């Protein structure tokens, strides 16, 4: 169970931090409006699951 939480936390850090900075850049007019699409794509990434072998 702990591994699921760890993977979710790592995924949130890897995808959440760039998403937050992208949104802040668009709001400050340092990035074009289409960058919201990239932020939405990053924000929609789900944690990886253990694959069956």
Jmol script that loads the backbone (N, CA, C; Angstrom):
load data "model"
ATOM      1  N   UNK A   1       0.826  -1.197   0.000  1.00  0.00           N
ATOM      2  CA  UNK A   1       0.000   0.000   0.000  1.00  0.00           C
ATOM      3  C   UNK A   1       0.866   1.256   0.000  1.00  0.00           C
ATOM      4  N   UNK A   2       1.954   1.226   0.697  1.00  0.00           N
ATOM      5  CA  UNK A   2       2.814   2.402   0.773  1.00  0.00           C
ATOM      6  C   UNK A   2       3.408   2.739  -0.589  1.00  0.00           C
ATOM      7  N   UNK A   3       3.650   1.719  -1.413  1.00  0.00           N
ATOM      8  CA  UNK A   3       4.229   1.976  -2.731  1.00  0.00           C
ATOM      9  C   UNK A   3       3.273   2.755  -3.620  1.00  0.00           C
ATOM     10  N   UNK A   4       1.976   2.501  -3.477  1.00  0.00           N
ATOM     11  CA  UNK A   4       0.991   3.239  -4.266  1.00  0.00           C
ATOM     12  C   UNK A   4       1.018   4.716  -3.909  1.00  0.00           C
ATOM     13  N   UNK A   5       1.112   4.991  -2.628  1.00  0.00           N
ATOM     14  CA  UNK A   5       1.140   6.388  -2.188  1.00  0.00           C
ATOM     15  C   UNK A   5       2.426   7.063  -2.628  1.00  0.00           C
ATOM     16  N   UNK A   6       3.526   6.332  -2.572  1.00  0.00           N
ATOM     17  CA  UNK A   6       4.807   6.893  -2.981  1.00  0.00           C
ATOM     18  C   UNK A   6       4.797   7.217  -4.471  1.00  0.00           C
ATOM     19  N   UNK A   7       4.260   6.304  -5.291  1.00  0.00           N
ATOM     20  CA  UNK A   7       4.182   6.557  -6.730  1.00  0.00           C
ATOM     21  C   UNK A   7       3.283   7.750  -7.032  1.00  0.00           C
ATOM     22  N   UNK A   8       2.173   7.854  -6.316  1.00  0.00           N
ATOM     23  CA  UNK A   8       1.269   8.987  -6.521  1.00  0.00           C
ATOM     24  C   UNK A   8       1.949  10.297  -6.143  1.00  0.00           C
ATOM     25  N   UNK A   9       2.698  10.285  -5.051  1.00  0.00           N
ATOM     26  CA  UNK A   9       3.403  11.491  -4.619  1.00  0.00           C
ATOM     27  C   UNK A   9       4.469  11.888  -5.640  1.00  0.00           C
ATOM     28  N   UNK A  10       5.232  10.919  -6.107  1.00  0.00           N
ATOM     29  CA  UNK A  10       6.282  11.205  -7.094  1.00  0.00           C
ATOM     30  C   UNK A  10       5.663  11.733  -8.384  1.00  0.00           C
ATOM     31  N   UNK A  11       4.567  11.124  -8.825  1.00  0.00           N
ATOM     32  CA  UNK A  11       3.891  11.594 -10.034  1.00  0.00           C
ATOM     33  C   UNK A  11       3.370  13.007  -9.848  1.00  0.00           C
ATOM     34  N   UNK A  12       2.817  13.292  -8.677  1.00  0.00           N
ATOM     35  CA  UNK A  12       2.319  14.645  -8.414  1.00  0.00           C
ATOM     36  C   UNK A  12       3.451  15.666  -8.449  1.00  0.00           C
ATOM     37  N   UNK A  13       4.599  15.297  -7.928  1.00  0.00           N
ATOM     38  CA  UNK A  13       5.732  16.223  -7.928  1.00  0.00           C
ATOM     39  C   UNK A  13       6.277  16.424  -9.338  1.00  0.00           C
ATOM     40  N   UNK A  14       6.397  15.340 -10.091  1.00  0.00           N
ATOM     41  CA  UNK A  14       6.959  15.423 -11.439  1.00  0.00           C
ATOM     42  C   UNK A  14       6.034  16.204 -12.371  1.00  0.00           C
ATOM     43  N   UNK A  15       4.736  16.000 -12.247  1.00  0.00           N
ATOM     44  CA  UNK A  15       3.783  16.659 -13.144  1.00  0.00           C
ATOM     45  C   UNK A  15       3.192  17.931 -12.548  1.00  0.00           C
ATOM     46  N   UNK A  16       3.012  17.956 -11.243  1.00  0.00           N
ATOM     47  CA  UNK A  16       2.348  19.097 -10.612  1.00  0.00           C
ATOM     48  C   UNK A  16       3.184  20.359 -10.597  1.00  0.00           C
ATOM     49  N   UNK A  17       4.476  20.220 -10.314  1.00  0.00           N
ATOM     50  CA  UNK A  17       5.333  21.407 -10.237  1.00  0.00           C
ATOM     51  C   UNK A  17       5.445  22.110 -11.586  1.00  0.00           C
ATOM     52  N   UNK A  18       5.760  21.402 -12.683  1.00  0.00           N
ATOM     53  CA  UNK A  18       5.793  22.096 -13.979  1.00  0.00           C
ATOM     54  C   UNK A  18       4.433  22.675 -14.382  1.00  0.00           C
ATOM     55  N   UNK A  19       3.363  21.972 -14.014  1.00  0.00           N
ATOM     56  CA  UNK A  19       2.025  22.484 -14.325  1.00  0.00           C
ATOM     57  C   UNK A  19       1.786  23.805 -13.610  1.00  0.00           C
ATOM     58  N   UNK A  20       2.134  23.866 -12.343  1.00  0.00           N
ATOM     59  CA  UNK A  20       1.934  25.091 -11.568  1.00  0.00           C
ATOM     60  C   UNK A  20       2.746  26.245 -12.166  1.00  0.00           C
ATOM     61  N   UNK A  21       4.010  25.988 -12.495  1.00  0.00           N
ATOM     62  CA  UNK A  21       4.846  27.039 -13.074  1.00  0.00           C
ATOM     63  C   UNK A  21       4.337  27.481 -14.445  1.00  0.00           C
ATOM     64  N   UNK A  22       3.806  26.550 -15.225  1.00  0.00           N
ATOM     65  CA  UNK A  22       3.258  26.902 -16.541  1.00  0.00           C
ATOM     66  C   UNK A  22       2.059  27.817 -16.387  1.00  0.00           C
ATOM     67  N   UNK A  23       1.158  27.480 -15.479  1.00  0.00           N
ATOM     68  CA  UNK A  23      -0.030  28.316 -15.244  1.00  0.00           C
ATOM     69  C   UNK A  23       0.393  29.699 -14.754  1.00  0.00           C
ATOM     70  N   UNK A  24       1.364  29.752 -13.857  1.00  0.00           N
ATOM     71  CA  UNK A  24       1.835  31.050 -13.359  1.00  0.00           C
ATOM     72  C   UNK A  24       2.456  31.880 -14.480  1.00  0.00           C
ATOM     73  N   UNK A  25       3.179  31.247 -15.378  1.00  0.00           N
ATOM     74  CA  UNK A  25       3.798  31.963 -16.501  1.00  0.00           C
ATOM     75  C   UNK A  25       2.744  32.525 -17.441  1.00  0.00           C
ATOM     76  N   UNK A  26       1.685  31.764 -17.700  1.00  0.00           N
ATOM     77  CA  UNK A  26       0.611  32.258 -18.573  1.00  0.00           C
ATOM     78  C   UNK A  26      -0.100  33.433 -17.913  1.00  0.00           C
ATOM     79  N   UNK A  27      -0.377  33.315 -16.633  1.00  0.00           N
ATOM     80  CA  UNK A  27      -1.063  34.399 -15.916  1.00  0.00           C
ATOM     81  C   UNK A  27      -0.231  35.679 -15.883  1.00  0.00           C
ATOM     82  N   UNK A  28       1.097  35.539 -15.877  1.00  0.00           N
ATOM     83  CA  UNK A  28       1.982  36.708 -15.849  1.00  0.00           C
ATOM     84  C   UNK A  28       2.320  37.195 -17.257  1.00  0.00           C
ATOM     85  N   UNK A  29       1.672  36.632 -18.265  1.00  0.00           N
ATOM     86  CA  UNK A  29       1.912  36.975 -19.677  1.00  0.00           C
ATOM     87  C   UNK A  29       3.340  36.681 -20.117  1.00  0.00           C
ATOM     88  N   UNK A  30       3.963  35.687 -19.526  1.00  0.00           N
ATOM     89  CA  UNK A  30       5.295  35.256 -19.939  1.00  0.00           C
ATOM     90  C   UNK A  30       5.251  34.039 -20.847  1.00  0.00           C
ATOM     91  N   UNK A  31       4.072  33.485 -21.030  1.00  0.00           N
ATOM     92  CA  UNK A  31       3.884  32.335 -21.903  1.00  0.00           C
ATOM     93  C   UNK A  31       2.588  32.543 -22.685  1.00  0.00           C
ATOM     94  N   UNK A  32       2.495  31.970 -23.888  1.00  0.00           N
ATOM     95  CA  UNK A  32       1.276  32.122 -24.688  1.00  0.00           C
ATOM     96  C   UNK A  32       0.099  31.350 -24.080  1.00  0.00           C
ATOM     97  N   UNK A  33      -1.102  31.732 -24.472  1.00  0.00           N
ATOM     98  CA  UNK A  33      -2.302  31.091 -23.924  1.00  0.00           C
ATOM     99  C   UNK A  33      -2.371  29.597 -24.225  1.00  0.00           C
ATOM    100  N   UNK A  34      -1.800  29.160 -25.352  1.00  0.00           N
ATOM    101  CA  UNK A  34      -1.874  27.737 -25.672  1.00  0.00           C
ATOM    102  C   UNK A  34      -1.094  26.892 -24.672  1.00  0.00           C
ATOM    103  N   UNK A  35      -0.253  27.507 -23.867  1.00  0.00           N
ATOM    104  CA  UNK A  35       0.491  26.749 -22.851  1.00  0.00           C
ATOM    105  C   UNK A  35      -0.445  26.158 -21.795  1.00  0.00           C
ATOM    106  N   UNK A  36      -1.660  26.713 -21.672  1.00  0.00           N
ATOM    107  CA  UNK A  36      -2.646  26.110 -20.771  1.00  0.00           C
ATOM    108  C   UNK A  36      -2.933  24.663 -21.195  1.00  0.00           C
ATOM    109  N   UNK A  37      -2.905  24.406 -22.499  1.00  0.00           N
ATOM    110  CA  UNK A  37      -3.120  23.040 -22.993  1.00  0.00           C
ATOM    111  C   UNK A  37      -2.043  22.085 -22.508  1.00  0.00           C
ATOM    112  N   UNK A  38      -0.801  22.542 -22.535  1.00  0.00           N
ATOM    113  CA  UNK A  38       0.298  21.715 -22.032  1.00  0.00           C
ATOM    114  C   UNK A  38       0.147  21.478 -20.533  1.00  0.00           C
ATOM    115  N   UNK A  39      -0.276  22.507 -19.816  1.00  0.00           N
ATOM    116  CA  UNK A  39      -0.474  22.362 -18.372  1.00  0.00           C
ATOM    117  C   UNK A  39      -1.597  21.370 -18.090  1.00  0.00           C
ATOM    118  N   UNK A  40      -2.648  21.423 -18.877  1.00  0.00           N
ATOM    119  CA  UNK A  40      -3.758  20.475 -18.687  1.00  0.00           C
ATOM    120  C   UNK A  40      -3.306  19.051 -18.981  1.00  0.00           C
ATOM    121  N   UNK A  41      -2.463  18.891 -19.995  1.00  0.00           N
ATOM    122  CA  UNK A  41      -1.938  17.560 -20.314  1.00  0.00           C
ATOM    123  C   UNK A  41      -1.078  17.009 -19.196  1.00  0.00           C
ATOM    124  N   UNK A  42      -0.232  17.856 -18.642  1.00  0.00           N
ATOM    125  CA  UNK A  42       0.616  17.419 -17.534  1.00  0.00           C
ATOM    126  C   UNK A  42      -0.209  17.121 -16.289  1.00  0.00           C
ATOM    127  N   UNK A  43      -1.222  17.928 -16.044  1.00  0.00           N
ATOM    128  CA  UNK A  43      -2.053  17.744 -14.861  1.00  0.00           C
ATOM    129  C   UNK A  43      -2.925  16.506 -14.929  1.00  0.00           C
ATOM    130  N   UNK A  44      -3.135  15.967 -16.135  1.00  0.00           N
ATOM    131  CA  UNK A  44      -3.992  14.804 -16.295  1.00  0.00           C
ATOM    132  C   UNK A  44      -3.259  13.474 -16.269  1.00  0.00           C
ATOM    133  N   UNK A  45      -1.965  13.493 -16.003  1.00  0.00           N
ATOM    134  CA  UNK A  45      -1.195  12.249 -15.991  1.00  0.00           C
ATOM    135  C   UNK A  45      -1.494  11.479 -14.713  1.00  0.00           C
ATOM    136  N   UNK A  46      -1.781  10.202 -14.870  1.00  0.00           N
ATOM    137  CA  UNK A  46      -2.086   9.350 -13.717  1.00  0.00           C
ATOM    138  C   UNK A  46      -0.826   8.612 -13.258  1.00  0.00           C
ATOM    139  N   UNK A  47      -0.771   8.243 -11.995  1.00  0.00           N
ATOM    140  CA  UNK A  47       0.384   7.475 -11.512  1.00  0.00           C
ATOM    141  C   UNK A  47       0.529   6.157 -12.274  1.00  0.00           C
ATOM    142  N   UNK A  48       1.741   5.754 -12.473  1.00  0.00           N
ATOM    143  CA  UNK A  48       1.959   4.490 -13.179  1.00  0.00           C
ATOM    144  C   UNK A  48       1.502   3.321 -12.311  1.00  0.00           C
ATOM    145  N   UNK A  49       1.044   2.290 -12.971  1.00  0.00           N
ATOM    146  CA  UNK A  49       0.562   1.108 -12.254  1.00  0.00           C
ATOM    147  C   UNK A  49       1.542  -0.033 -12.456  1.00  0.00           C
ATOM    148  N   UNK A  50       1.523  -0.937 -11.512  1.00  0.00           N
ATOM    149  CA  UNK A  50       2.381  -2.108 -11.627  1.00  0.00           C
ATOM    150  C   UNK A  50       1.821  -2.998 -12.742  1.00  0.00           C
ATOM    151  N   UNK A  51       2.680  -3.352 -13.677  1.00  0.00           N
ATOM    152  CA  UNK A  51       2.242  -4.154 -14.808  1.00  0.00           C
ATOM    153  C   UNK A  51       2.283  -5.639 -14.472  1.00  0.00           C
ATOM    154  N   UNK A  52       1.333  -6.346 -15.035  1.00  0.00           N
ATOM    155  CA  UNK A  52       1.329  -7.803 -14.874  1.00  0.00           C
ATOM    156  C   UNK A  52       2.332  -8.393 -15.846  1.00  0.00           C
ATOM    157  N   UNK A  53       3.002  -9.403 -15.403  1.00  0.00           N
ATOM    158  CA  UNK A  53       3.970 -10.074 -16.288  1.00  0.00           C
ATOM    159  C   UNK A  53       3.558 -11.479 -16.550  1.00  0.00           C
TER     160      UNK A  53
END
end "model"
wireframe off; spacefill off
backbone 0.3
color backbone group
